[in-house]
Amino acid sequence: MTVKYSKPFTIIGAITGEPVTILVEYVKTDSFKGISIESLEGTYETSKEFEKAYKQAFANIDVENIDVEDPIYNFLPMTLIDAKQLNTILANVIEIAETESDIEVAELLNRFTDVEEEEE
């Protein structure tokens, strides 16, 4: 899997009042090209910090006791201001994902501020 673009940002949970970091990524494999959105309680400044904490948080989950009937995969309440920020980041990621030329992608990455570009 190759992560072509990765952007974490932190909001304050609308219900809990606690910090929640959202990681938005453009992911590309041989058979998949799309957007990933993950969230985790806490503040993480970089994608690497987020991924490390995410792996630690879910390392000890008892998969056999997860209720597969539960239709809610990820409940992420946020304020309108935070939703607008998510919307802007998603628009940036989609624009990068739809761009075929490496030169155009590089230009877009330079245009978006605080951009992290990673490969796994």
C-alpha positions, 0 to 999 in steps of 0.5 A, a space after each residue: 500500500 502506498 500513501 500518496 497524501 496524508 493530513 492529520 488535524 485535530 478537532 474538539 469532539 462535539 459531545 465529549 469536549 475532548 481532542 480527536 485527531 482525524 487522519 485523511 489519506 489518499 491511498 493507492 494499491 494495484 487494485 484500489 485508489 481511494 480516500 481513507 478517514 480514520 479518527 482517534 481520541 487525542 492530539 497527534 501532530 503527524 501521520 506517523 504519531 497518529 499511526 503509532 497510537 492507532 496501532 497501539 489503541 487497537 492492538 489488544 482488541 478482542 475481535 471475537 467479542 466485537 458485535 458485527 450487528 452494530 451498524 455504526 462503524 465510526 461515530 464522529 460528531 463535530 462542529 460546523 467549523 470542524 466539518 468545513 475543515 474536513 471538507 477542505 482537506 477532503 477536497 484537496 485529497 480528492 484533487 490530488 487523487 484525480 490528478 494523473 501527472 506527477 508534475 501536477 501532483 507536485 504543484 498541488 502538494 506545494 499549493 496546500 499548506 502543511 502537507 505531508 507526503 509519505 510512502 509505506 
